């Protein structure tokens, strides 16, 4: 995981999820979690960005 990804996970979680997965369900979940509850948005972003690539 790069330093940029870690910084984006903390400051703008939906942006880091977008960079990893694009506009998909994970992005929408991250956006909603960040808007309503910031800490769960950060945790979700770390979860998504640390996963191995999966087939969608």
OpenMM code with the backbone's topology and positions (N, CA, C; nanometers):
from openmm import Vec3, app, unit

residues = "UNK UNK UNK UNK UNK UNK UNK UNK UNK UNK UNK UNK UNK UNK UNK UNK UNK UNK UNK UNK UNK UNK UNK UNK UNK UNK UNK UNK UNK UNK UNK UNK UNK UNK UNK UNK UNK UNK UNK UNK UNK UNK UNK UNK UNK UNK UNK UNK UNK UNK UNK UNK UNK UNK UNK UNK".split()
positions = [
    Vec3(0.0853, -0.1162, 0.0000),
    Vec3(0.0000, 0.0000, 0.0000),
    Vec3(0.0902, 0.1230, 0.0000),
    Vec3(0.0596, 0.2153, -0.0880),
    Vec3(0.1436, 0.3333, -0.1009),
    Vec3(0.1069, 0.4386, 0.0038),
    Vec3(0.1958, 0.5325, 0.0207),
    Vec3(0.1731, 0.6421, 0.1151),
    Vec3(0.0539, 0.7266, 0.0718),
    Vec3(0.0391, 0.7485, -0.0575),
    Vec3(-0.0747, 0.8255, -0.1088),
    Vec3(-0.2063, 0.7574, -0.0738),
    Vec3(-0.2129, 0.6272, -0.0849),
    Vec3(-0.3343, 0.5535, -0.0523),
    Vec3(-0.3690, 0.5675, 0.0955),
    Vec3(-0.2700, 0.5598, 0.1807),
    Vec3(-0.2935, 0.5743, 0.3246),
    Vec3(-0.3455, 0.7138, 0.3563),
    Vec3(-0.2854, 0.8152, 0.2973),
    Vec3(-0.3287, 0.9528, 0.3211),
    Vec3(-0.4720, 0.9728, 0.2713),
    Vec3(-0.5013, 0.9214, 0.1517),
    Vec3(-0.6371, 0.9343, 0.0985),
    Vec3(-0.7381, 0.8551, 0.1808),
    Vec3(-0.6981, 0.7412, 0.2342),
    Vec3(-0.7886, 0.6640, 0.3198),
    Vec3(-0.8323, 0.7449, 0.4413),
    Vec3(-0.7436, 0.8241, 0.4945),
    Vec3(-0.7753, 0.9014, 0.6144),
    Vec3(-0.8470, 1.0322, 0.5793),
    Vec3(-0.8022, 1.1022, 0.4757),
    Vec3(-0.8577, 1.2341, 0.4446),
    Vec3(-0.9806, 1.2298, 0.3536),
    Vec3(-0.9820, 1.1392, 0.2580),
    Vec3(-1.0924, 1.1313, 0.1617),
    Vec3(-1.1160, 0.9845, 0.1253),
    Vec3(-1.1802, 0.9086, 0.2140),
    Vec3(-1.1974, 0.7652, 0.1901),
    Vec3(-1.2649, 0.7291, 0.0570),
    Vec3(-1.3694, 0.7995, 0.0125),
    Vec3(-1.4294, 0.7606, -0.1153),
    Vec3(-1.3345, 0.7744, -0.2343),
    Vec3(-1.2425, 0.8676, -0.2273),
    Vec3(-1.1476, 0.8857, -0.3377),
    Vec3(-1.0553, 0.7648, -0.3484),
    Vec3(-1.0089, 0.7144, -0.2365),
    Vec3(-0.9199, 0.5977, -0.2418),
    Vec3(-0.9945, 0.4731, -0.2890),
    Vec3(-1.1212, 0.4592, -0.2493),
    Vec3(-1.2006, 0.3457, -0.2973),
    Vec3(-1.2258, 0.3597, -0.4472),
    Vec3(-1.2514, 0.4815, -0.4932),
    Vec3(-1.2699, 0.5050, -0.6372),
    Vec3(-1.1442, 0.4690, -0.7150),
    Vec3(-1.0280, 0.5044, -0.6620),
    Vec3(-0.9027, 0.4720, -0.7302),
    Vec3(-0.8806, 0.3204, -0.7380),
    Vec3(-0.9270, 0.2472, -0.6390),
    Vec3(-0.9071, 0.1020, -0.6357),
    Vec3(-1.0115, 0.0274, -0.7193),
    Vec3(-1.1393, 0.0671, -0.7072),
    Vec3(-1.2471, -0.0103, -0.7678),
    Vec3(-1.3277, 0.0640, -0.8734),
    Vec3(-1.3142, 0.1965, -0.8832),
    Vec3(-1.3967, 0.2723, -0.9764),
    Vec3(-1.5342, 0.2979, -0.9164),
    Vec3(-1.6252, 0.3456, -1.0007),
    Vec3(-1.7612, 0.3734, -0.9527),
    Vec3(-1.8365, 0.2403, -0.9501),
    Vec3(-1.8524, 0.1878, -0.8310),
    Vec3(-1.9153, 0.0590, -0.8101),
    Vec3(-1.9866, 0.0647, -0.6763),
    Vec3(-2.0444, -0.0460, -0.6338),
    Vec3(-2.1153, -0.0497, -0.5058),
    Vec3(-2.0253, -0.0094, -0.3896),
    Vec3(-1.9006, -0.0511, -0.3941),
    Vec3(-1.8078, -0.0183, -0.2857),
    Vec3(-1.7879, 0.1325, -0.2736),
    Vec3(-1.7851, 0.2012, -0.3860),
    Vec3(-1.7704, 0.3468, -0.3831),
    Vec3(-1.8922, 0.4112, -0.3173),
    Vec3(-2.0109, 0.3657, -0.3533),
    Vec3(-2.1338, 0.4215, -0.2950),
    Vec3(-2.1401, 0.3963, -0.1444),
    Vec3(-2.1026, 0.2769, -0.1025),
    Vec3(-2.1011, 0.2448, 0.0406),
    Vec3(-2.0011, 0.3330, 0.1134),
    Vec3(-1.8833, 0.3486, 0.0561),
    Vec3(-1.7811, 0.4326, 0.1184),
    Vec3(-1.8273, 0.5779, 0.1272),
    Vec3(-1.8899, 0.6266, 0.0225),
    Vec3(-1.9390, 0.7642, 0.0222),
    Vec3(-2.0442, 0.7859, 0.1304),
    Vec3(-2.1389, 0.6951, 0.1411),
    Vec3(-2.2437, 0.7081, 0.2433),
    Vec3(-2.1871, 0.6955, 0.3844),
    Vec3(-2.0982, 0.5996, 0.4048),
    Vec3(-2.0382, 0.5850, 0.5381),
    Vec3(-1.9585, 0.7090, 0.5773),
    Vec3(-1.8887, 0.7670, 0.4808),
    Vec3(-1.8089, 0.8859, 0.5100),
    Vec3(-1.8978, 1.0063, 0.5376),
    Vec3(-2.0046, 1.0215, 0.4628),
    Vec3(-2.0938, 1.1357, 0.4830),
    Vec3(-2.1657, 1.1304, 0.6175),
    Vec3(-2.2105, 1.0110, 0.6569),
    Vec3(-2.2885, 0.9998, 0.7789),
    Vec3(-2.2054, 0.9663, 0.9022),
    Vec3(-2.1049, 0.8822, 0.8863),
    Vec3(-2.0212, 0.8392, 0.9984),
    Vec3(-1.8778, 0.8319, 0.9483),
    Vec3(-1.7960, 0.9291, 0.9783),
    Vec3(-1.6650, 0.9419, 0.9153),
    Vec3(-1.5712, 0.8246, 0.9465),
    Vec3(-1.5648, 0.7821, 1.0717),
    Vec3(-1.4723, 0.6746, 1.1113),
    Vec3(-1.5051, 0.5426, 1.0405),
    Vec3(-1.6310, 0.4990, 1.0342),
    Vec3(-1.6590, 0.3775, 0.9568),
    Vec3(-1.6235, 0.3917, 0.8084),
    Vec3(-1.6329, 0.5114, 0.7532),
    Vec3(-1.5911, 0.5340, 0.6153),
    Vec3(-1.4423, 0.5097, 0.5977),
    Vec3(-1.3637, 0.5540, 0.6949),
    Vec3(-1.2192, 0.5312, 0.6909),
    Vec3(-1.1882, 0.3812, 0.7015),
    Vec3(-1.2556, 0.3129, 0.7930),
    Vec3(-1.2324, 0.1694, 0.8097),
    Vec3(-1.2710, 0.0927, 0.6836),
    Vec3(-1.3822, 0.1300, 0.6228),
    Vec3(-1.4250, 0.0646, 0.4986),
    Vec3(-1.3230, 0.0886, 0.3874),
    Vec3(-1.2703, 0.2095, 0.3784),
    Vec3(-1.1703, 0.2400, 0.2752),
    Vec3(-1.0439, 0.1565, 0.2958),
    Vec3(-0.9986, 0.1428, 0.4195),
    Vec3(-0.8817, 0.0584, 0.4457),
    Vec3(-0.9112, -0.0867, 0.4101),
    Vec3(-1.0307, -0.1332, 0.4409),
    Vec3(-1.0677, -0.2707, 0.4077),
    Vec3(-1.0644, -0.2929, 0.2561),
    Vec3(-1.1213, -0.2016, 0.1798),
    Vec3(-1.1275, -0.2161, 0.0344),
    Vec3(-0.9881, -0.2043, -0.0276),
    Vec3(-0.9091, -0.1085, 0.0177),
    Vec3(-0.7786, -0.0867, -0.0462),
    Vec3(-0.6749, -0.1923, -0.0085),
    Vec3(-0.6969, -0.2663, 0.0991),
    Vec3(-0.6006, -0.3705, 0.1358),
    Vec3(-0.6387, -0.5072, 0.0819),
    Vec3(-0.7576, -0.5212, 0.0259),
    Vec3(-0.7972, -0.6482, -0.0336),
    Vec3(-0.7210, -0.6729, -0.1624),
    Vec3(-0.7013, -0.7984, -0.1922),
    Vec3(-0.6439, -0.8359, -0.3215),
    Vec3(-0.7473, -0.8052, -0.4285),
    Vec3(-0.7030, -0.7908, -0.5523),
    Vec3(-0.7967, -0.7666, -0.6622),
    Vec3(-0.8905, -0.8847, -0.6756),
    Vec3(-1.0178, -0.8537, -0.6912),
    Vec3(-1.1154, -0.9603, -0.7078),
    Vec3(-1.1880, -0.9420, -0.8403),
    Vec3(-1.2431, -1.0481, -0.8886),
    Vec3(-1.3175, -1.0427, -1.0139),
    Vec3(-1.4566, -0.9918, -0.9824),
    Vec3(-1.4996, -0.8884, -1.0545),
    Vec3(-1.6322, -0.8313, -1.0289),
    Vec3(-1.7371, -0.8981, -1.1128),
] * unit.nanometer
topology = app.Topology()
chain = topology.addChain("A")
for resn in residues:
    res = topology.addResidue(resn, chain)
    for name in ("N", "CA", "C"):
        topology.addAtom(name, app.Element.getBySymbol(name[0]), res)
